[in-house]
Amino acid sequence: MKKFPKKLAKKLSGREEKGVLRQLPLQINSIDFSSNDYLGFAKSQEIFELSHEYLVSENLMSNGATGSRLISGNNKLYELIESQIAKRHQSESALLFNSGYDANIGFFSSVPQRGDIILFDELIHASIRDGIKMSAAKSYKFYHNDVAHLEELLRRNGKVKEENTIYVVTESVFSMDGDSPDLGVLSEIVSKHEAFLVVDEAHALGVLGNNYLGLSDDKSVFATIITFGKAMGSHGAAVLCSDKLKEYLINFARSFIYTTGLPPHSLATIAMSYQLLEKSEESKRLQENIQFFKKELKRLDLTEKFINSNSAIHCCIISGNKEVKKVTDQLQKEGFDVKPILSPTVPENQERIRFCLHSYNSYQEITQVLELLSTFVNQ
Ligand SMILES: Cc1ncc(COP(=O)(O)O)c(C=O)c1O
């Protein structure tokens, strides 16, 4: 057996002792209440075939990008798709990244400078936190969706504005809670304090907003991060921003510069996902399922146990890793693919079962899973 460092072995056994060792699950054939494929686009035969035809018609039948976009990887689809995305989102520009993780670490490690301040919602995604850790700017968290606390921090740090910049970061739909900030109020406060707003729309694109393109208003944000691995069913991400910021990121975002670009088929899939989003009824169907889910929560007296959400993510709080795992196991045994979210991923006592809703879940499936849940938690 290969040698393994003692400190790492200790960390692994620590997790095992606490019952929180992460393991890769097998693909199971049960009813999907856990994937981010909110619209079923990842399984869409239509997108798959159209993407292939598109690549053939563009004479781009290659399997890989061949290099960083700054060297040999910048095939013609990049420019075309970036300008289509920018136009659809009414943004001046768009810059594609290989994933949402890459977009966030690239953005936050390169944009805020020494002397700048980053104010971020305490429940912000790990990819943003990692980017912030790589930045030379100081950062402070504000209480979740608490604009009064944000304003207090903006006031307290107001002096730095003379020479520096304050960035405020939030998500339009929070990945672990499914809830949303009041972006209208938030952007007013940010603009009153002459700060710069950055919004991650990973879980809103395809689900919420005008034409299901997300909730943030381009005029009041400095940059928006959208990702394609969730409702769009493909892969990659884009930063929606000004031409100047795009130029800056191309020059300084290391996760953009020092990596092989996305392969052409990923780009074609993104383009075809947008086409389907425009013409299909899947987002509307998802909305109907979200409303039905909420109605069922009320009927089964479960509303209080859930975090209030209008998105595709709905969380039932069950305190304690052991307790939440027990209920999840029972639901899984009955054929429902639901996942427990344990501490330390979420704070202690905030452990939860996360239900991801999809356009392809039937009303019957929703009723069945919630009736079962209510027998386990309403005892
Ligand atoms: C809010 C948020 N931002 C960014 C990401 C990262 O996106 P990707 O999966 O494309 O790396 C995620 C994914 O979990 C997310 O939930």
The ligand as an SDF file (V2000), in Angstrom:
LIG
                    3D

 16 16  0  0  0  0  0  0  0  0999 V2000
  -24.3770   29.6660   -5.7310 C   0  0  0  0  0  0  0  0  0  0  0  0
  -23.3980   28.8390   -6.4820 C   0  0  0  0  0  0  0  0  0  0  0  0
  -22.3980   29.4620   -7.1540 N   0  0  0  0  0  0  0  0  0  0  0  0
  -21.4910   28.7660   -7.8470 C   0  0  0  0  0  0  0  0  0  0  0  0
  -21.5320   27.3920   -7.9020 C   0  0  0  0  0  0  0  0  0  0  0  0
  -20.4920   26.6490   -8.6660 C   0  0  0  0  0  0  0  0  0  0  0  0
  -20.9600   26.3700   -9.9400 O   0  0  0  0  0  0  0  0  0  0  0  0
  -20.3720   25.1530  -10.7910 P   0  0  0  0  0  0  0  0  0  0  0  0
  -21.0840   23.9350  -10.3180 O   0  0  0  0  0  0  0  0  0  0  0  0
  -20.6510   25.5160  -12.2030 O   0  0  0  0  0  0  0  0  0  0  0  0
  -18.9020   25.0910  -10.4870 O   0  0  0  0  0  0  0  0  0  0  0  0
  -22.5530   26.7040   -7.2520 C   0  0  0  0  0  0  0  0  0  0  0  0
  -22.6160   25.2210   -7.3470 C   0  0  0  0  0  0  0  0  0  0  0  0
  -22.8770   24.5030   -6.4650 O   0  0  0  0  0  0  0  0  0  0  0  0
  -23.5120   27.4410   -6.5240 C   0  0  0  0  0  0  0  0  0  0  0  0
  -24.4920   26.8220   -5.8590 O   0  0  0  0  0  0  0  0  0  0  0  0
  1  2  1  0
  2  3  1  0
  2 15  2  0
  3  4  2  0
  4  5  1  0
  5  6  1  0
  5 12  2  0
  6  7  1  0
  7  8  1  0
  8  9  2  0
  8 10  1  0
  8 11  1  0
 12 13  1  0
 12 15  1  0
 13 14  2  0
 15 16  1  0
M  END
$$$$
